[in-house]
């Protein structure tokens, strides 16, 4: 049976700090977030084997966006 591992990134629209921390202070990622251009960062996760499988708004009025990725577990 195939096993999966998951990665969940949560973005707070009032602050990009949560994503910056999850991206380990990656300067390229920080620059993309400030411009609202997510494709290069998503491509970076894709190159690491992560597939974006879901995006949803969570947290009610807190304007959070949750990105769910998965990849096969070795």
C-alpha positions in Angstrom: 0.0 0.0 0.0 1.3 3.5 -0.9 2.0 5.8 2.0 1.9 9.6 1.9 3.3 12.4 3.8 1.7 15.8 4.0 2.7 19.4 4.4 0.3 22.2 5.4 1.1 25.9 5.0 -1.1 28.4 6.6 -1.0 32.0 5.3 -2.4 34.9 7.4 -3.3 37.6 5.0 -2.6 40.3 7.6 1.0 39.1 8.0 3.3 37.0 5.9 5.4 36.1 8.9 3.8 32.7 9.4 4.7 31.7 5.8 8.2 33.2 6.1 8.8 31.1 9.2 7.5 27.9 7.5 9.7 28.7 4.5 12.7 29.0 6.9 13.3 32.6 6.1 13.9 31.9 2.4 14.6 35.3 0.8 13.1 34.2 -2.6 9.9 33.1 -0.9 9.6 36.3 1.1 10.0 38.4 -2.1 7.4 36.4 -3.9 4.9 36.7 -1.1 5.4 40.5 -0.9 4.5 40.7 -4.7 1.6 38.2 -4.4 3.3 35.9 -6.9 3.1 32.4 -5.5 4.0 30.3 -8.6 7.8 30.3 -8.1 7.3 29.2 -4.5 4.8 26.5 -5.5 7.2 25.3 -8.2 9.9 25.1 -5.5 7.8 22.7 -3.4 6.9 20.8 -6.6 10.6 20.3 -7.3 10.9 18.7 -3.9 8.2 16.3 -4.8 5.3 18.0 -3.1 1.9 18.1 -5.0 -0.6 20.8 -4.1 -3.8 18.9 -3.4 -6.0 21.5 -1.8 -6.4 25.2 -0.9 -9.1 26.5 1.4 -10.0 29.5 3.5 -10.0 28.6 7.2 -10.4 30.5 10.5 -13.5 32.5 9.9 -12.8 36.2 10.0 -9.0 35.8 10.4 -8.5 35.6 6.6 -6.3 32.5 6.7 -5.6 30.4 3.6 -4.5 26.8 4.1 -2.4 25.1 1.4 -2.2 21.3 1.6 0.6 19.3 -0.2 1.3 15.6 -0.4 4.1 13.4 -1.7 4.8 9.7 -1.6 6.6 8.6 1.6 9.7 6.6 1.2 
